[in-house]
Amino acid sequence: MSQKPRKLQRVSKACDFCNRRSIKCGRSADPLGRCQNCADFDVPCTFDRPAKRRGVKAGTRASMRETPLVETPAPENVLPVPPTGRTSNSSVSRSYSESAHRPSLTGDPWSTFNVGGVATEVYDDDSALRNSWNAFAIASDRQIRNLVQVYFEIVYPIFPLFHKQSFIERVNNQEHLRNPGLFASTMAVCALVSGRARDGALFTNRWHREELAEPPSEAFYAAAKDSIPRDLAAARGINYMRACAILAIASIQNGQIKNMQKFSGMYHTLTSMEGLHDEKLWPKNLSPIEVEERRRLFWSIYTLDIYSTIVWGGVIRYREAHSLVRYPSEVDDELITLHGYGMPPVSPDSGDVTVVSRQPVAWLRGWNFTTDLYRILEYVVDGNRRRFSSANGTSQVWSLFTPASMSEPAVMERVLSMYAALPSQFKETPPTTGDMAKDLFGFQSANIQATLQLLRMVLLSAEELGVDRKCDVAGELLSVFSNVPVEYLKAISSPLLHHLGGIGYILGSVMEGSLSEASYQRVRTLLLEMADLLGRLETGLQRAAGASQRLRSQVDRIDGYMRSSRLVNLTVQHPHPQHNAIPIDNKREMPFPSATYIPPSGPVPAVGPPTGMGGQMMQFQLPPELLSDWPWPMDGAHSDGFLPLAFE
């Protein structure tokens, strides 16, 4: 008589590691008796945490209200990451299938990283967690080295948060495995670079997106996040500040704006405790490399703070007037050592040996100029806010200090005179060459142009503009971006979409108002130009995917409405439209056949081809449903004077 097969018993208690990560603890054939996850991560499988009774003890609710909760990943949001090279693909699939029993919101299995968090009980097994991520880093060593190299090609020109030679040397020596702060910042670098590479930021033949895809950005993001101490008072030194700053940038890349705000807040908390805003509070024994890295970090995230305030609202954390930090020295990294600063080689003028040799221009001069623009933006943002400060019910006190008026022409005249004084390298944007010594200047030129346009848009947001002026501004902004080589725009990546969002908002405000046939045709042309620009950018850029086609579809819908409106108007004027009607393209359906065109009072002139913006034109207004799918918000939610640049 055959025996019944033994019923598999559920693991009654998860091991410490699986409990900490809130993942399913499953049996395995490991000779050491470890569970599958501990075997994948090559860590001890222990059950050392104290056993606790189920349920809630009496009187614990009040104590829970007094005890701060720590944010840790929810069970459905965590995916164990087996170290590459230490486990088979079947092990990866098995681990994923155990953790992904709930559907992902995005359809991407790796998107289960960092979607959010819940408050759970935390046990003292941080060392096991660090060991597991160290094992992950050891197995991913080659990929980490590659991503660090790519950082200096596509991120460093805008966020030069590391000294190139010393950081590469430390990573090659695996110092990040022994230095927890350096580990956190290194993992954050890999998360950001991997995300941008995935989104099409690579522009040289040295790298291919597929080679940098595994492990994914989300795995490095989780490693960096888990490596930051829960008690921020224990997160000492520049590396933890840098890790939080880079995770904030990576969150923008991934469209996770709440995470951006969270890590920005952690960065500002750490900088306040460390006194980063005042060089007198810095440690006295810093090397020149450390001094320069701190200066670059401070001003980099100062610009990010201004940028995020413009795009998503909120407050500016650090003011220029409250900061006593010098600009980074305009010296290339290879000339900065632990012991001092070297001198760049001179570049004598050709043909005349009597002319005094000139020092070459450092790319950081253009970078510092961009910081100047953000300092100006700080005051522009303040000026816009003051116009609405009376709405909060408080008395106005700023008027006691008689701030100067801030018109767009006056500010831009001063800014453009500063721009004209820059060396020519920062006013030209040649195509990328793959030689970073040259491309660094192209990046600065592209970033300067983008920031100039952002400044102009914020200035114009405080002024009442007519249709013609709005179209002029939008056309000029599009022309600037269209003339920048697309490789630089792709490397700037997701943040650039919010610059373009400002142009979309300007055009959307035109579409909402009264239009003539000629003004509509002009806006239509600008929308198609913007769709072309987005089409060049959206290859691989997830945040822009489909934006170009959405704009084109919107134009098609409005075109259909315009054709039906012309037909109704001509029918009113001519009882026999067969002789005069404008032929309609029967291949396209009318998306809004019930939309009624309401002509203005008085005689109705015939609507024909546009004869010029200054002619006597019949005015009309598009129905709201035609603009319901506009990719940039137009609901007046940003009444505080900021441009709603966020891309939806």
Secondary structure, 3 states (H helix, E strand, C coil): CCCCCCCCCCCCCCCHHHHHHCCCCCCCCCCCCCCHHHHHHCCCCCCCCCCCCCCCCCCHHHHHHHCCCCEECCHHHCCCCCCECCECHHHHHHHHHHHCCCCCCCCCHHHHCCCCCEECCCCCCHHHHHHHHHHHHHHCHHHHHHHHHHHHHHCCCCCCCCCHHHHHHHHHCCHHHCCHHHHHHHHHHHHHHHHHHHCCCCCCCCCCHHHHCCCCHHHHHHHHHHHCCCCHHHCCCHHHHHHHHHHHHHHHHCCCHHHHHHHHHHHHHHHHHHCCCEHHHCCCCCCHHHHHHHHHHHHHHHHHHHHHHHHHCCCCCCCHHHCECCCCCCCCHHHECCCCECCCCCECCCCCCCCCCECCCCCHHHHHHHHHHHHHHHHHHHHHHHCCHHHHCCCCCHHHHCCCCCCHHHHHHHHHHHHHCCCHHHCCCCCCCCCHHHHHHHHHHHHHHHHHHHHHHHHHCCCCCCHHHHHHHHHHHHHHHHCCCHHHHHHHCHHHHHHHHHHHHHHHHHHHCCECHHHHHHHHHHHHHHHHHHHHHCCCCHHHCCHHHHHHHHHHHHHHHHHHHHHHHHHHHCCCCCCCCCCCCCCCCCCCCCCCCCCCCCCCCCCCCCCCCCCCCCCECCCHHHHCCCCCCCCCCCCCCCCCCCCC
